[in-house]
């Protein structure tokens, strides 16, 4: 099961998506807190910014790290309104953390009813797949926002990655032993934060480099 773990610090909000079976981090991100972090609109902007940077597809649960639980909350507890009010009541003991943590929890509840980020991520994924597939690149089929560009040959994958990077797009080639022999690839990952202009820049970089190496025509 994928779990989104949120950790509010005194100046930033950190987030990780972890696999509950081995606690391995799948994605991590951090955003700075604004001056209006305890207000709903301010924390909403911060949370949206963080979620846009993370791969949240498939997340089934959310965990929050709260700095001060007083004598009432000494271990993990399921959050409900009673617990949330208890966290807010302990604000005097952790004034830089608990109020923001409580605000984050409330905002996340509101955002769960919104599909904006998921829809934007899906739109970006479909668009990028269509553009890259139309150029003739071999993509692993599916709807997942992690989109491997399959090259097969390891030196070719490395060469393509270097040429794409030279155009200002950071990508990394994966080859054996990270992936099986003959399955070298460049892994791309969509985000809800990507603009259409950014996606077009990536596609153009792959188009130019792919033609130079005779991968596509």
C-alpha positions as CSV (number, residue, x, y, z in Angstrom):
1,X,0.0,0.0,0.0
2,X,1.2,3.5,-0.8
3,X,1.2,6.0,2.0
4,X,1.6,9.8,1.8
5,X,3.6,11.0,4.8
6,X,3.5,14.7,5.6
7,X,6.0,16.3,8.0
8,X,5.5,20.0,8.9
9,X,8.6,21.8,10.0
10,X,9.0,25.4,11.3
11,X,9.7,26.7,7.8
12,X,8.8,23.9,5.3
13,X,6.4,21.1,4.5
14,X,8.0,17.8,3.6
15,X,6.2,14.9,1.9
16,X,7.1,11.4,1.0
17,X,5.2,8.6,-0.7
18,X,6.3,5.3,0.9
19,X,5.6,1.7,0.3
20,X,4.1,0.3,3.6
21,X,5.5,-3.1,3.0
22,X,9.2,-2.0,3.4
23,X,8.9,1.7,4.2
24,X,10.9,2.5,1.0
25,X,10.4,6.0,-0.3
26,X,9.0,6.2,-3.8
27,X,9.0,10.0,-4.0
28,X,10.0,12.9,-1.8
29,X,9.5,16.6,-2.0
30,X,9.7,19.8,0.1
31,X,8.1,23.2,-0.2
32,X,8.6,26.4,1.9
33,X,5.8,27.6,4.1
34,X,4.4,31.0,3.4
35,X,3.9,33.8,5.9
36,X,0.2,33.0,6.0
37,X,0.8,29.2,6.5
38,X,-1.7,28.9,9.4
39,X,-4.5,30.4,7.2
40,X,-6.5,28.1,5.0
41,X,-5.7,29.8,1.7
42,X,-2.0,30.0,2.5
43,X,-1.6,26.3,3.6
44,X,-3.8,25.2,0.7
45,X,-1.4,26.8,-1.8
46,X,1.5,25.1,0.0
47,X,-0.1,21.7,0.1
48,X,-1.2,21.9,-3.5
49,X,2.4,22.8,-4.5
50,X,3.8,19.8,-2.5
51,X,1.3,17.3,-4.0
52,X,2.0,18.6,-7.5
53,X,5.7,17.6,-7.0
54,X,4.9,14.1,-5.7
55,X,3.7,11.0,-7.5
56,X,0.5,10.5,-5.6
57,X,-1.3,8.1,-7.9
58,X,-2.3,5.0,-6.0
59,X,-1.9,6.6,-2.6
60,X,-4.4,4.8,-0.2
61,X,-3.6,6.4,3.1
62,X,-2.1,9.6,4.6
63,X,0.1,9.9,7.7
64,X,0.9,13.1,9.5
65,X,3.9,13.8,11.8
66,X,2.8,16.1,14.6
67,X,5.5,17.5,16.8
68,X,3.7,17.7,20.1
69,X,1.1,15.2,21.2
70,X,1.2,16.1,24.9
71,X,0.3,13.3,27.3
72,X,-2.7,12.3,25.3
73,X,-1.1,11.2,22.1
74,X,2.0,9.1,22.8
75,X,1.8,6.8,19.7
76,X,0.2,6.7,16.3
77,X,-3.5,7.4,16.4
78,X,-6.2,7.6,13.7
79,X,-7.1,11.3,13.2
80,X,-10.7,12.3,13.7
81,X,-12.2,15.6,14.8
82,X,-11.6,14.9,18.5
83,X,-7.9,14.2,17.8
84,X,-7.5,17.2,15.6
85,X,-9.0,19.5,18.2
86,X,-6.5,17.9,20.7
87,X,-3.6,18.8,18.4
88,X,-4.9,22.4,18.1
89,X,-5.2,22.7,21.8
90,X,-1.5,21.9,22.2
91,X,-0.4,24.8,20.0
92,X,1.2,26.6,23.0
93,X,3.7,23.8,23.4
94,X,4.7,23.8,19.7
95,X,3.5,27.1,18.3
96,X,5.6,26.8,15.1
97,X,4.5,23.3,14.3
98,X,1.1,22.2,15.7
99,X,-1.0,25.0,14.2
100,X,0.4,24.4,10.8
101,X,0.1,20.6,11.1
102,X,-3.6,21.0,12.1
103,X,-4.2,23.4,9.2
104,X,-2.5,20.9,6.8
105,X,-4.7,18.1,8.0
106,X,-7.9,20.2,7.5
107,X,-6.8,21.4,4.1
108,X,-5.9,17.9,2.9
109,X,-9.4,16.8,3.9
110,X,-10.8,19.5,1.7
111,X,-8.5,18.6,-1.2
112,X,-9.4,15.0,-1.1
113,X,-12.9,16.0,-2.4
114,X,-11.2,17.8,-5.3
115,X,-9.9,16.0,-8.4
116,X,-8.0,18.9,-9.9
117,X,-4.5,17.5,-9.3
118,X,-5.4,14.0,-10.4
119,X,-7.1,15.3,-13.6
120,X,-4.1,17.5,-14.4
121,X,-1.7,14.6,-13.9
122,X,-3.8,12.4,-16.1
123,X,-4.0,15.1,-18.8
124,X,-0.3,15.6,-18.8
125,X,0.3,11.8,-18.9
126,X,-2.0,11.3,-21.9
127,X,-0.6,14.3,-23.8
128,X,3.0,13.2,-23.3
129,X,2.3,9.6,-24.3
130,X,0.5,10.7,-27.4
131,X,3.3,13.1,-28.5
132,X,6.2,10.7,-27.8
133,X,4.3,7.8,-29.4
134,X,3.5,9.8,-32.4
135,X,7.2,10.5,-33.0
136,X,7.8,6.8,-33.0
137,X,9.4,6.2,-29.6
138,X,8.8,2.8,-28.0
139,X,6.9,3.4,-24.7
140,X,5.7,0.8,-22.2
141,X,1.9,0.8,-22.7
142,X,-0.4,2.0,-19.9
143,X,-1.8,5.0,-18.2
144,X,0.8,5.4,-15.4
145,X,2.6,8.7,-15.1
146,X,5.9,7.0,-15.0
147,X,6.7,6.6,-18.7
148,X,9.8,4.6,-19.7
149,X,11.2,5.3,-23.2
150,X,12.5,1.9,-24.3
151,X,15.8,1.8,-26.2
152,X,17.0,-1.7,-25.5
153,X,20.7,-1.0,-26.1
154,X,22.5,0.5,-23.1
155,X,25.0,2.7,-24.9
156,X,22.2,4.1,-27.1
157,X,20.1,4.9,-24.0
158,X,23.0,6.7,-22.4
159,X,23.8,8.6,-25.6
160,X,20.2,9.7,-26.0
161,X,20.0,10.8,-22.4
162,X,23.1,12.9,-22.7
163,X,21.8,14.6,-25.9
164,X,18.5,15.4,-24.2
165,X,20.2,16.7,-21.1
166,X,22.3,19.0,-23.4
167,X,19.0,20.7,-24.4
168,X,18.2,21.5,-20.8
169,X,16.0,18.5,-19.9
170,X,17.3,16.3,-17.1
171,X,16.8,12.6,-17.8
172,X,18.7,9.5,-16.7
173,X,19.3,6.3,-18.6
174,X,18.7,2.9,-16.9
175,X,20.5,-0.2,-18.0
176,X,21.6,-3.6,-16.5
177,X,21.8,-4.4,-13.6
178,X,19.1,-1.8,-12.7
179,X,16.9,-3.3,-15.5
180,X,17.2,-6.6,-17.3
181,X,19.7,-7.1,-20.2
182,X,18.3,-5.7,-23.4
183,X,15.8,-3.5,-21.6
184,X,17.7,-0.2,-21.3
185,X,15.5,2.8,-21.1
186,X,15.1,6.4,-20.1
187,X,12.5,6.9,-17.4
188,X,10.3,9.9,-17.6
189,X,7.7,10.9,-14.9
190,X,4.8,13.2,-15.3
191,X,3.7,15.7,-12.7
192,X,0.6,17.8,-12.2
193,X,3.0,20.7,-11.9
194,X,4.3,20.4,-15.5
195,X,3.0,23.0,-17.9
196,X,2.1,22.3,-21.5
197,X,5.1,24.4,-22.5
198,X,7.4,22.3,-20.4
199,X,6.1,19.1,-21.8
200,X,6.5,20.4,-25.3
201,X,10.1,21.4,-24.5
202,X,10.8,17.8,-23.4
203,X,9.2,16.3,-26.5
204,X,11.2,18.7,-28.7
205,X,14.4,17.6,-27.0
206,X,13.6,13.9,-27.5
207,X,12.6,14.6,-31.1
208,X,15.9,16.4,-31.9
209,X,18.1,13.9,-30.1
210,X,16.1,10.9,-31.4
211,X,16.5,12.0,-35.0
212,X,20.2,12.7,-34.6
213,X,20.7,9.1,-33.4
214,X,18.3,7.6,-36.1
215,X,16.0,6.3,-33.4
216,X,13.1,8.0,-35.0
217,X,12.6,9.5,-38.5
